[in-house]
Amino acid sequence: MPLENLREIYRRAEAEGWAIGQFNVENLEFVQAVAAACRAKHSPAIFAVSASSLRYMGMDYLTALVRTAAEEVEAPVVLHLDHGPDVETARRCVEAGFTSVMIDASARPFEENVRLTREVVDLARPHGVSVEGELGRIGGTEDDLEAEGGAPWTDPEEAEEFVRRTGVDALAVAVGTSHGAYKFHGEPHIELERIAEIHARVPAAIVLHGASGVDPATVKRIAKHGGDFSGARGVTDEIYREAVRRGVRKVNIATDLRLAFIASLRESFDADPGLLDPRKLLGAARGEMRNLVEHKMEVLGSAGRY
């Protein structure tokens, strides 16, 4: 199918009570893994890139890869800018054919966040491109993005005003998750009631960032083969399901894909130190990521929707 924006997907997800997964892609194998999962699970998906991944892959290479993947998938596929740092980056992505963009001005004062986000909405809307904004600060570290802690959480009343004044299609909220592999110091916990209150107040789709599961078994596999992610922990499947029940309609996954990729590569190198063919290394990693994405689609409820 041709690339699509997120508006109709969000409407359907809201009506049917499920969430679409956003999967951040870093190279060819990431794109192929997500596309294969879409075909296997008859699920839509968002192929997302950060500004740093865009610099790494190159705009033309990236758009060609994802467009090719979309043609092989019968479910809707979206190309999305994740955490766009400024209006100009969003503009470049819109002009290059992205079907969804995020502007993250959440570190700015509220009025400036509103102004910048509205500017992106105004430039994207004539092109049929959906827009995501962010309110509150989602902590952690990922790519070029760093945020101290997870405070302040998104205020539901402010969220209502922000969506009304900006016209965004989706709103990323700060409810206790964080970017990267180290999301929680204790037991995983997010503000489910806050999600429900925001959902009741705003027409925009609620987005959960920093939502990788950080599978303990994968962390152990990496450690067995020389890596170290001691203390890493993430969002459990039950938290996913409950967040979707409370109104989350988009869930962002990046770290889990990276962990699956790294675990597979480390195992392959240890199993065959003389392995010379990169296709065998990367093909195995691609398969691991596909399995991961298929699992996320099942948990989020998007599997079998198309």
Number of C-alpha atoms within 10 A of each C-alpha: 14 15 21 21 21 28 18 11 19 22 15 15 22 17 9 12 18 25 33 26 25 27 26 25 26 21 14 15 20 22 24 21 25 30 27 21 25 29 18 14 19 20 25 28 29 29 25 26 24 22 19 16 20 20 11 12 16 11 15 10 12 22 18 11 14 22 18 17 22 24 15 14 21 15 22 22 28 24 27 30 28 25 24 23 18 16 19 12 18 27 16 12 23 23 13 12 16 27 24 28 28 28 26 22 24 21 14 13 9 14 10 13 21 23 15 19 28 22 14 27 25 15 17 22 14 8 13 16 24 24 30 30 31 29 26 22 25 29 23 20 18 17 11 11 15 14 15 11 15 19 14 14 16 22 16 20 12 15 22 17 14 24 24 14 13 21 20 24 20 24 27 28 27 27 24 25 27 28 25 25 27 20 28 18 10 8 10 15 16 17 13 18 12 18 24 18 15 25 21 13 15 19 17 24 25 29 28 29 24 27 25 30 22 24 17 15 9 18 22 15 19 21 15 14 17 11 14 13 16 12 13 17 22 25 21 15 15 10 16 22 16 13 25 28 17 20 23 30 28 26 24 21 25 23 22 23 26 20 22 24 22 19 23 24 20 19 19 18 14 13 11 9 9 8 12 10 8 9 11 13 18 18 16 18 25 25 21 19 27 25 15 17 26 22 16 24 23 13 18 24 20 24 24 15 14 13
